[in-house]
Amino acid sequence: MDIVIRSGVGCNKFSLPDAAQDYAASGRAVFPCYERTKEPACTRGLHNGTTNPAAVARWWSAKAYNIGLRTGQASGCWVLDVDGEDGATNLRELVAQYGPLPAVPISRTTRGRHYWFLSDCPIQSSAGRIAAGIDVRADGGYVLVPPSIHPSGASYSWLAMPPLVAAPDWLLELARKRPAAPEIRIPPRSYGGANPYGDAALEREIELLANAAEGSRNHALNRASFSLHQLVAGGELERGEVERRLWEAAAANGLTTDPKDGPRSIARTIASGARAGMQQPRSRPNSYRAAR
């Protein structure tokens, strides 16, 4: 199917309710976002995305909501989000190196372009993995679609609307490439004197969290926060240092840019682990003290 059925590029002139129905009728899972924002106006965000015309009519009869479209296999399409001068320059360099992009639907954003491709295999959303200024909006992600209105007041619009096609192999390979395992370096620190026990525990937990695989990262963050805050309560580590390193590891494994999680979810997970850990203090074993 194409992106929309009736409206095509002309949906730039359609009302938001009519455009939302068009996207849903073409098999794209849509959900409302608050007016002039990218913030979902429904309880489960992109997971509320639907093609049900009755649900779409109910949402958009209430307000002129922006239109969020869930990307990836849920809607059969994914988006290459090219942002700003860096993104445009890097895309030109990739095309020069690997070959041209096929004719695809293109929508204009406030700072760049969305290039739309057929989604016929799993692709995880990512930020900057392909190149600076180039993000992938696919499984686990969403985008605003025309004629939604950006917070700046500018409208998203379609520049081209040929049928959806698969991305070239080289782009798929780059989009699906797993990031290199991050290197987490823990600088020397002390807490009331040299504390190799606390330092070793911190380094071990942060390394495990930084290398946590997609699907297990939030659980790994909760577990690491719990374990390390046990040591905070036991006087082995400083709370500020622990939380700083947890955020650094979350950035390294991609949690901070995950559309489903993001900073708010990370903060809640760290706080939840901290509350539980602080109630169960843990310190170096007596055998370790004796050996020192």
N, C-alpha and C positions, 0 to 999 in steps of 0.2 A: 504494500500500500504506500501511497504518497503521504507526506506529512499531513495534509488536509485534503478534504474532498472537494468542497465547492469553492473555497475562497482563494486559494493559491496566494500569489503576491498581493492580490486584492484584499486579503484579510487585514492589511494595514489600515483599511478604511472601515472595517467591520467593527461593531461594538464588541466589548470584551465578552459579554454573554454569548453572542453568536459565534465568535471565534472559539470560545471554550467548547461549545457544542461541536464545532467542526473538528477540532483536534480529537475529541473523544470519539466521534463517529469514524475517524480514520484509525482507531485502535490505539491512540496515545493516552496514557493514564495522566489525567490532569487533576489538580487540586488548587484551592484558592490561596493566594497570598495577600496580605493586607495591602491596601491601596498605596501605591508609590513606594513599596518596600519589597524585599525578597523574603520576608518572614512569613512562614506558613500561617494561615488563619484557621487551621484545623488541628485537632489534638495530636495526630500522629504524623504530621508533616507529609513528606513524600509517600509514606506508607498508606496515606488516605487516597492516593491517586486512583482514579477510576475512569472507566469508559461508559459508565451507566448514565444515560441521558437524563433520567429523573433526578439523580444526585447532583449532576452538573446544573440542571435547571434550578434546583433548590438553593444551591450555593450562590449562583450568580443572580438570582432574583432578589437576594437580600442587599447586595452591595456591588459596586463596580470593582470587584476584586481583580488584582493582577492574576495572571495565569501561570502557575507552576506546572511544568511537565516533567514527570519522572523519567529519567533517562535509563538506558540499558535494556536488558531483555524484557523488562516489564512493559515497555512501549515499543520495542523493536527498533530502537534507534539510539545512537550515541552521538555526542557532540565534542568536537575539537574546539576548545575555547581559546582563541588567540587574542591576547590582551595587550594593548599599548604598542609602543615602538619596538620594545624588546621582542615581544611576541611576533610581530609582523616581520622583523628582520630575521629572527631565528627560523620562522616558517619558510621564508625565501631561501635561506641557506640549506634547509632540509630538502626542499624541492630540487635545488640545484645539485645536491649530492645524490639523492635517491631517485628522483623522477617526479613528474607532475601529478597533481591530484586530479581525479576525475571530476566531471561536472556534477556538483552536488548542491542541495539546498544551502543557501547562505542567509543568515539573519544578522542584522547589524545591532551591536550593543552600543553602550555609550563610549567605550574605549577601543572597540575592536570588532571582531567577527566571530560568529558561531558557524562552524562547518559541520553539516549533518551527514551521518553515515548510517547505513543499515547495520543493525546489531544482530548477528547470527551466531555469536559465540560469547562466552563470559569475558567481560572487560571490567576491571575495577576502576572506579574514579580515582584520580590522582591529581596532584598540583605540582607543576614544575618538573615532573619526572622526565618528560620528553625534552624540554628545554625551558629556559626562563621565559615567563610570559605565555606559556602554552600549557593549559590544563586539559584533563580528560574528564568529561562528565558522562558517566556510564552507570554501571550497576552501583547502587548506593548513592546516586546523585540526582540532581535536578537542575533545570534552568528555567528562567523566565522566557516566555515566548511572545511574539508580537500578537496584539498591539499593547502589551503591558507597558507600564510607565515607570521609568527609573526614578529613584528618589530625587534626582537632579531635575526632573520634569521632562526629560527627553524620552521619546517612545522607542521601543524595540520595533524593528521593521524588517520585512523580507526584502532581500536584494535579488534573490534568484530562487526558483522553485522547480527544478527538474526532479524526476523521480529519485527516490533514495537508492543508493547503490552501496556495495561493500567498499570499505577502505582498501587501498592498495596494501599488499603484503608487508611492505617495509614500515608503513604507518601502524599496522596492527601489531607488528613485532615490537615497535617502540612503545606503543600504548600498553601492551601486556607485559613488558619487561619488568621483572621484579627489581626493586631498588637494591643496590649493593648494601651488604650488611654494614650498619653504621659502626664507627669506632668511637666508643665512649672512653674518654680519658678522665680519670678522677684525680684532680690535683691534690698534692699532699696537704693535709690539714691536721689539726690537733684539737683535742677537747680535754682541757685540764691536764695537759701533758700528752705525750705520744699515745695514740690509741690505735694500734694496728688491727685490733679485733673489730672495732667499729668501722674503720676504713675498709677493711676487707669485705665485711658484710654489705656495706653500701655499694662498693664496686661490683660485687657479684649480682646484687639485685638489679642495679641499673643496667648492667650488661644484658641480663635476661630480658628485661622490659624493652630495651632498645631494639632487640632482635625478635620480639614477639611477632608472630605471623598474623595477617589479617584474619579476623574472626575470633581471635583470642586476646587481642590487645587490651580491651577494656577490662577483662578478667585479670590479665597479668598486671595491669596498673593497680587494681584494687588489692591484689595479693601483695604486690611490692609495697604499697602504701601501708597496709596492715603490718607487714613484717618489720619495716623500717621504723614505723612509729612505736612499735613495741620497744625497740632499742632507744628511741627518744625518751620514752617513759622510764626506761631503765638507766638513763644517764649516759648512754654510750654514744649518742649522736645528737647533733643540734637540729632542731625542727626546721629552721629556716633553710639550712643546707640540704636537708632531706627533700623538702618540697621543691626547692630550686632544681635539684637533680632529677626528680620525678617529672617535672615539666620538660626538662631537656630531653629525657629519654622518650617522652610522649611525642615530642617534635621529631626525634630521630626515626621513630617507627611509623610516623605518618598519622598519628591520632589527631594532632592539632589541625590538620587540613582535611580530615575525613568529614564529608558533609553530614553524615549521620551522627557523629560524635561532636567534635569541635570543642572549643575552650570551655563552654558551660558544662558540658557533660564531663569533661576531664576534671574540672574543679569539684564537681559533685562526687566523682569517684574517689579522688584523693581524700576529700573530707570524710567520706564514709569509711574508707580504710583507716584513716587517722583516728576517728572516734573509737573504732573497735580496738585498734592497736594500743592506744593510750590507756585502755582499761586493762590490758594484760602486759604489764612491763616485763621486759626481758633484758638480761645483761650477760656479760661474759661468764662462762662457767667457772667454777672454783678451780678446776684442773688447769684451766688456761691461766688464771691468776697465779697459781702456784708455780707454773712453768716460767712465768715472767719474773 
